[in-house]
Amino acid sequence: QVQLVESGGGLVQAGGSLRLSCAASGSIPGIVVMAWFRQAPGKQREWVGTIGTSGDTNYADSVKGRFTISRDSAKKTLYLQMTSLKPEDTAVYYCNVPPYHWGQGTQVTVSA
């Protein structure tokens, strides 16, 4: 059983920053592929970015250059550093261990 718990969401003004965390526990090794997704109201869930087992990262074009994914393998924690936030970044952000494991999500709201 794998548990993923996100935290760090909140309300921020446009141009601001937030750092999300995802704490993993259960039957999961310290180094696995992990990803962030987000879902805005009325929209489908979309991929934000992924970190591979060697620390390589890939990002959606919409967040590239503004968001950074990192991990602390010893703590089994995934991070999403978000900068230069825009109102269109408003969404519930989810942590994912492909293919089936998801957290409950954390709300990020960016005001104009």
C-alpha positions, 0 to 999 in steps of 0.5 A: 500500500502506498500513501501520498499526502500533499501539502503546501497549497494556499492563496497567493497573488499573481507573481508569487511563489509556493512550494508544494510537498508530497510525502510518500509512505508505505510500500514505495522505494525512496527513488521512483518516478514521480509526477505532479498533475493539476486539475482546474475547475471544469477542466481535465486533470493535466500533467505538470511535470515528472522526475525520473529515477536519476533526477531528470525532470520534464515539464509541461510547456505551460510551467517550464521555466517557472516550476521546479520538481525536486525530491528528498529520497531519504524522506521520500518527499517530492517537491514542486517549487512554483514561481511567477504564479499566474491566475491560470495556475489555479488548480488542485495539485496532485502527486502521482506515482505512476500509474495508480497511486495518487494523493488527495490533492492540495488547492492552489489559488492564484489571485490576479 
